[in-house]
Amino acid sequence: MATFRVYGVATASKFIGEYEASTKEEAIEMAENDDGADFYGSLCHQCASEFEVGDIYECQADEV
């Protein structure tokens, strides 16, 4: 019988900035091309010991 490690896959979001644009796609492209935009995210030490990111929306399993 195989052994599996089961993980809850989670999501998180981070405010990047506000951009004036004609469409959502254009605003996203502007943010992605903004050299001053901060896309780095992290968790505090205590949360990082339990979570990598937010709420679980899917489970996955990896054979060990």
N, C-alpha and C positions, 0 to 999 in steps of 0.2 A: 504494500500500500504506500502511496506517495505522501509526502508531507508538503503542505502549502502554507505560504505566508499570505495573509489576506489584508489588503489595504483599502481604506475608504478614500476614494479620489475626491478632492475638494476643489472649490472655486474661491476666488478672491478678486477684488477689484481695487484700483487705486486711481485717485483723481490725478490726471496728467495736466490739464489746463483747459482754458476756454479759447476757442478759435472761431472767428467769424468766417463762415463759408456758405456756399449755396446748397451743399448736400452733406449728409453724414459722411459719405465716402471721402469727400474733399477735406472735411475737418480731420478725419482720421489720418489722411495722407499728410496734412499739415503738421499734425502732432508727431507723426513718425519721422518727418524731416526736420523737426525742431531740435537743433543742437542743444538748446537749453532745457529741453524736457527731461524730467527725471523718471525713468521707467523702472528704477530699482525699488524693490519692496523687501521688507523683512518683518520678522516677528520678534517679540521680546523673548528673553532667555527662557522664562517659564513656559510660555505658549509654544516655543520652538521645541520643547522637550516632548510635547504631545501632538502638535500639529505642524504640518508644513504650510497649509493655507486654510481657508474657511470651511464652509458647510460641505458635507458629504453628499454627492449626487449620484454616485456609481460605485460599485465594488469591483475590484479586480483581484485575481489570485496569480501568484507566481510559484511554480514548482521549485522546491529547494533541493 
